[in-house]
Amino acid sequence: MLDGSGISIVFPALASDTVTGIEMIDIGGSGANSVTLDLQSVLDMSDTTDTLMIVGGTDDSVTAVGFTATGGTETSGGVTFDVYTNAGATLWIDQDMQIAV
């Protein structure tokens, strides 16, 4: 979980090997935080499933560049996620969060 507020992470701006081997990001923190992802970011981070879960609160936001809502949902750990896809990558985004695609 991010520890703080006002944190913005733009994954496409990072080198492809900066963040790897993860399947979930919690940007909840103590205030509004944001994350920006694209297809390559998700593929680089998720080594095994090419699926990334993002958890956060109502004041947190995700910008998912190039992703499209499937209209489906998934539930894990009591959290309901909206599902977005882009080619071979899948995002599960907490329904509580603000989402821009």
C-alpha positions in Angstrom: 0.0 0.0 0.0 1.2 3.5 -0.8 2.0 5.4 2.4 0.8 8.9 1.9 -1.4 11.1 -0.3 -0.9 13.0 -3.5 1.3 10.3 -4.9 1.1 9.8 -8.7 2.9 6.9 -10.4 3.2 6.9 -14.2 4.4 3.4 -15.0 4.9 4.1 -18.8 7.6 6.6 -17.8 9.6 3.9 -15.9 12.1 1.5 -17.4 10.4 -1.9 -18.2 12.4 -3.7 -15.6 11.7 -1.3 -12.7 8.6 -3.0 -11.4 8.2 -6.7 -12.1 6.7 -9.8 -10.5 3.6 -8.3 -9.1 -0.1 -9.0 -9.6 -1.6 -6.4 -7.3 -1.1 -2.7 -6.4 -2.9 -1.0 -3.5 -2.8 2.8 -3.9 -5.2 3.4 -0.9 -2.8 5.3 1.3 -4.0 8.2 3.5 -5.4 10.4 0.7 -5.9 10.8 -3.1 -3.3 8.9 -5.1 -3.2 8.0 -8.8 -1.6 5.5 -11.2 -1.3 5.5 -14.9 -0.8 2.3 -16.9 -0.6 1.1 -20.4 -0.4 -2.3 -22.1 3.3 -2.7 -21.9 3.4 -1.6 -18.2 0.9 -4.4 -17.2 2.8 -7.0 -19.3 6.1 -6.0 -17.7 4.8 -6.0 -14.2 2.8 -9.3 -14.3 5.2 -12.1 -15.0 2.7 -15.0 -14.9 -0.9 -13.9 -15.6 -0.7 -10.6 -17.5 -3.4 -9.5 -15.1 -3.0 -6.7 -12.6 -5.4 -5.9 -9.7 -5.6 -2.3 -8.5 -7.1 -1.6 -5.1 -7.8 1.9 -3.7 -10.4 4.2 -2.3 -13.0 6.6 -3.6 -10.4 9.4 -3.8 -7.9 7.4 -5.8 -7.8 7.2 -9.6 -6.5 5.0 -12.4 -5.7 6.0 -15.9 -5.7 2.9 -18.1 -4.4 4.0 -21.5 -5.7 1.9 -24.3 -7.8 -0.4 -22.1 -11.5 -1.1 -22.7 -14.2 -2.0 -20.1 -15.4 -5.6 -20.7 -18.6 -4.9 -18.7 -17.7 -7.8 -16.4 -16.7 -7.9 -12.8 -14.5 -10.1 -10.6 -14.4 -10.4 -6.8 -11.3 -11.2 -4.7 -10.8 -10.8 -1.0 -14.2 -9.1 -0.6 -13.4 -6.4 -3.2 -15.4 -6.2 -6.4 -13.4 -5.1 -9.5 -14.4 -3.9 -12.9 -12.5 -5.7 -15.7 -10.6 -3.9 -18.5 -8.6 -5.4 -21.3 -6.0 -4.4 -23.9 -4.6 -7.0 -26.2 -3.1 -9.7 -23.9 -3.3 -7.7 -20.7 -6.2 -7.5 -18.1 -6.8 -5.0 -15.4 -9.1 -5.6 -12.4 -9.8 -2.1 -11.0 -11.6 -1.7 -7.6 -15.1 -0.3 -8.2 -14.6 2.3 -5.5 -11.9 4.0 -7.6 -12.2 6.7 -10.3 -11.3 5.3 -13.7 -10.3 6.9 -16.9 -9.6 4.9 -20.1 
